Amino acid sequence: MKEEKYFSFIGLSLFTLELIKQILLTKYYGYYNFEYFPFQLCSTPIYLLLFYKLLNKEVVKTYLGTYGLLGGSYVWLDTSGFIYPIKILTIYSYLYHLFLLLLGLYCFKKMSNNFLKASLLFLFFVLIATLLNITIGQTSYINMFFISPLIKMNQIYFKDLNLSNNLKIIVYILTCILGAFIFYLIKKVHSR
């Protein structure tokens, strides 16, 4: 019960900070810039923690201990996405992603045998990201989860693959699932 309160509080805090970030960016640009719309792999923990009381806690912890940990660690290979036109937001971005890493490690220790459900949750987020990319992407730059079929793949390592853009996106999604599964296997082996 204590953990549920902490997670819900963290979710509300992160959501509030994200709202402040969106307001600051909108004020800076003078319009809403969809490039910063908060729906990346790294943003999903905000929503999961915000609605933690309503969700299956074991699935959420497994998601955060695999996909959340993956998102929290992969971004450190290319930190260019941390840079914002407002210095305080750049600092916040570094701190946020460090927090994601710590949260992922905490949930990694607590997660259970719900990898399939956590993967279905990931694919649900991928579907939402794709719909956002296709609909909003017709008029504004938006690249949620870095899988917009309207934008050339720009993720480090994947952008250099000798494949069509759509195949790069599929390989990227499958690699995310594989990376999360490796975290899950490590936990399974470590638990024995």
Secondary structure, DSSP 8 states (H G I E B T S, - for coil): -HHHHHHHHHHHHHHHHHHHHHHHHHHHHSS--GGG-S-STTTHHHHHHHTGGGS-HHHHHHHIIIIIHHHHHHGGG-GGGG--SSHHHHHHHHHHHHHHHHHHHHHHHH--S-HHHHHHHHHHHHHHHHHHHHHHTTTS---GGG--TTS---STTTTTSSS-HHHHHHHHHHHHHHHHHHHHHHHHHHH-
